[in-house]
Amino acid sequence: MRIVSWNVNSVRVRLEAIRRFVRKYEPDVLCLQETKVEDHLFPRDAFTRMGFADTVVVGQKGYHGVAIATRRPVTRTAQRQLGGRSEARHVAVEVDGIEIHDVYVPAGGERPDPEENPAFAYKLRFLQGMARWMRRWPRGRARVLVGDFNVAPLETDVWSHQKLRRVITHTEIEIEHLGAVQRAGAWVDAARVVVPPSEKLFTWWSHRGDWRKLDKGRRLDHIWVSPVLAPRIVGMKVAREVRGWRRPSDHAPLFVDLEPA
């Protein structure tokens, strides 16, 4: 099973890139974030033509939005509000006995001070809400958590730890909060099972400047799996070339391959 996470920054703007990506990589589960469209305007027919059996959408006009498209029929869906606001930032499905959660964590604004920056305070509340929720989950189930977490937790997840450690996405408090989420679900960082934590790994590059030449990236997108699924990880990839396609998102797709049970 190939599971993809991709912040597309508008599903309608990026639709041709999505088609091209699907043709090239043939994902079984495609999890999107920042779709930026209300549910009734989501291009479901296009995903059906791409070969997806189900597309589950939680949308919002102009902002946020998450969606999961699956080759196999979905047997269960869910949605949860986190952080105290009614925003389209979470959707979950069950496919072939695997529970898949797609989350878009708030970016947090510019100033890493929750007292002065309400957006950053909201981001921290959102992560705290995720951790509280996941502590109540029964253990032992096959689960996957994907999404744009807007946190690069490791020093090798950013182009410069020294220059970014006081910049939102790589601050100590965000890393602590994301770590609490990981511990709450006993999650295994699937990408780092394949690529050692000592190696640089990015999924996001700013639109400013020549992203290829500068390579000032960050790993903001993640795929985590429950311990029962960790032995089934057989590969992962950041489809970096997609970042260079026409009218790109600033995020590249990340995917993980799981072998059959």
C-alpha positions in Angstrom: 0.0 0.0 0.0 1.5 3.3 -1.1 0.3 6.2 1.2 0.9 9.8 0.1 0.8 13.0 2.1 0.8 16.3 0.1 0.0 19.9 1.0 -1.2 21.0 -2.4 -2.1 24.6 -1.5 -5.3 24.5 -3.5 -6.6 21.3 -5.0 -8.2 23.1 -8.0 -5.0 25.1 -8.8 -2.9 21.9 -8.5 -5.2 19.5 -10.2 -3.1 18.9 -13.3 0.0 18.3 -11.1 -2.1 15.8 -9.0 -3.1 13.9 -12.2 0.6 13.8 -13.3 1.7 12.6 -9.9 -0.9 9.9 -9.8 0.0 8.6 -13.2 3.7 8.5 -12.3 3.5 7.1 -8.8 0.1 5.2 -8.6 -0.7 5.9 -5.0 -3.2 3.7 -3.2 -4.1 6.4 -0.6 -3.7 10.1 -1.4 -4.0 12.4 1.6 -4.1 16.1 0.8 -3.9 19.2 2.9 -4.8 22.8 2.3 -7.3 22.0 -0.4 -8.9 25.4 0.0 -12.4 24.5 -1.3 -15.8 23.8 0.1 -17.0 20.3 -0.1 -19.6 20.8 -2.8 -16.9 22.4 -5.1 -14.3 19.7 -4.6 -13.4 18.1 -8.0 -14.5 14.6 -7.0 -15.2 13.5 -10.6 -11.5 14.2 -11.5 -10.4 11.8 -8.7 -12.8 9.2 -9.9 -11.3 9.4 -13.3 -7.9 9.0 -11.8 -9.0 5.6 -10.5 -9.9 6.3 -6.9 -12.9 4.4 -5.5 -13.7 6.9 -2.7 -12.8 10.5 -1.9 -13.6 11.8 1.6 -13.5 15.6 1.9 -13.6 18.0 4.8 -13.4 21.4 3.2 -13.6 25.1 3.9 -14.0 28.1 1.7 -10.6 29.7 0.8 -8.7 28.1 3.8 -7.4 24.9 5.2 -9.2 21.7 4.0 -8.2 18.1 4.0 -9.1 15.1 1.8 -8.3 11.4 1.4 -8.7 9.6 -1.9 -8.4 5.8 -1.9 -8.2 3.1 -4.5 -10.0 0.6 -2.2 -13.5 1.4 -0.8 -13.6 3.3 2.5 -15.3 1.3 5.3 -15.4 4.1 8.0 -14.9 7.9 8.1 -14.5 10.4 10.9 -13.7 14.1 11.5 -12.5 15.9 14.7 -12.1 19.5 15.7 -8.8 20.3 17.5 -7.5 23.4 19.1 -10.9 25.0 19.9 -11.8 26.3 16.4 -14.2 25.0 13.7 -11.6 24.6 11.0 -11.2 21.9 8.3 -8.0 20.3 9.6 -8.7 16.6 10.2 -10.3 13.7 8.4 -9.9 10.0 9.0 -10.9 6.9 7.0 -10.5 3.1 7.4 -9.3 1.1 4.4 -8.4 -2.6 4.4 -8.4 -2.6 8.2 -6.0 0.4 8.5 -7.1 3.6 10.1 -5.7 6.6 8.3 -5.7 10.1 9.8 -4.9 13.2 7.7 -4.1 16.4 9.7 -3.2 19.9 8.7 -1.6 21.6 11.7 -1.8 25.4 11.8 1.3 27.3 10.6 1.5 29.6 13.6 2.3 33.0 12.1 5.6 34.8 12.3 6.4 35.4 16.0 7.2 32.4 18.2 5.6 33.9 21.3 2.2 32.6 22.4 1.6 35.7 24.6 2.1 38.1 21.7 1.0 35.9 18.7 -2.5 34.3 18.9 -1.8 32.2 15.8 1.2 30.6 17.6 -0.9 30.0 20.7 -3.5 28.3 18.6 -0.9 26.1 17.0 0.3 24.9 20.4 -3.3 24.3 21.6 -3.9 22.3 18.4 -0.9 20.0 19.1 -1.9 19.7 22.8 -5.4 18.7 21.7 -3.9 16.0 19.4 -1.9 14.6 22.2 -4.8 14.5 24.7 -7.0 12.8 22.1 -4.5 10.2 21.2 -3.7 9.2 24.8 -7.2 7.8 24.9 -6.8 5.6 21.9 -6.7 1.8 22.4 -3.3 0.4 21.5 -2.5 -2.3 19.1 -4.5 -1.1 16.1 -3.1 -0.6 12.6 -3.0 3.2 12.2 -1.3 5.8 10.1 -1.1 9.5 10.8 -0.1 11.8 8.0 -0.1 15.5 7.2 1.5 18.8 7.1 2.5 19.1 10.8 4.2 22.4 10.2 7.0 21.3 12.6 10.5 20.2 11.6 11.5 18.3 14.7 15.1 17.2 14.0 18.2 19.3 13.4 18.5 17.4 10.1 14.9 18.4 9.2 16.0 22.0 8.4 18.7 23.5 6.3 20.3 25.2 9.3 19.5 24.4 12.9 21.4 27.4 14.3 19.6 29.9 12.0 16.1 28.4 12.4 15.9 27.3 16.1 14.1 30.6 16.9 11.9 30.5 13.8 8.4 29.0 13.8 8.4 25.3 12.7 11.7 24.6 14.5 11.4 26.2 17.9 12.0 24.1 21.0 8.4 24.5 22.3 6.9 23.2 19.0 9.3 20.3 18.9 8.3 19.4 22.5 4.6 19.6 21.7 5.0 17.4 18.6 7.1 15.0 20.6 4.2 14.7 23.0 1.9 13.8 20.1 4.3 11.2 18.9 4.6 9.6 22.4 0.8 9.8 22.9 0.2 7.5 19.9 3.4 5.5 20.2 4.0 6.6 16.6 6.9 5.5 14.5 8.3 8.1 12.1 8.1 6.1 8.9 10.4 8.4 6.9 13.2 8.1 9.4 12.9 4.3 9.4 14.2 4.5 5.9 16.3 7.6 5.9 18.5 7.7 9.0 18.0 10.7 11.4 21.6 11.8 10.7 20.8 12.6 7.0 19.1 15.8 5.8 15.5 15.3 4.6 13.2 18.1 3.4 9.6 18.3 2.0 9.2 22.1 1.8 11.0 24.8 0.1 10.1 28.5 0.0 8.9 30.2 -3.2 11.5 32.8 -2.6 14.7 32.5 -4.6 16.0 29.5 -6.5 14.9 26.6 -4.3 17.0 24.1 -6.1 20.2 26.1 -5.9 19.7 27.3 -2.3 18.1 24.0 -1.0 17.0 25.8 2.1 14.3 23.2 2.9 12.5 21.9 5.9 10.7 18.6 6.7 7.2 19.8 7.6 5.3 16.8 6.2 5.2 13.5 8.0 3.9 10.0 7.8 3.8 8.1 11.1 2.6 4.6 11.7 1.5 2.6 14.7 4.1 0.0 16.0 2.1 -2.9 14.5 2.7 -1.4 11.0 6.4 -0.5 11.4 7.7 -3.9 10.3 5.7 -3.5 7.1 7.6 -0.3 5.9 9.5 -1.2 2.7 10.2 2.2 1.3 9.6 6.0 1.3 10.2 8.9 -1.1 10.0 12.6 -1.2 8.9 13.3 -4.8 11.2 16.3 -4.9 10.8 16.8 -8.7 7.1 17.7 -8.2 8.3 20.9 -6.5 9.7 22.0 -9.8 6.7 21.3 -11.9 4.5 24.1 -13.4 2.6 26.2 -10.8 3.9 24.1 -7.9 3.0 24.0 -4.2 5.8 24.8 -1.9 5.5 21.3 -0.5 6.6 18.1 -2.3 4.6 14.9 -1.9 5.9 12.4 0.6 5.0 8.8 0.4 5.6 5.5 2.3 5.1 2.0 1.0 3.8 -0.8 3.3 4.0 -4.4 2.3 0.8 -6.5 2.6 0.0 -8.1 5.9 
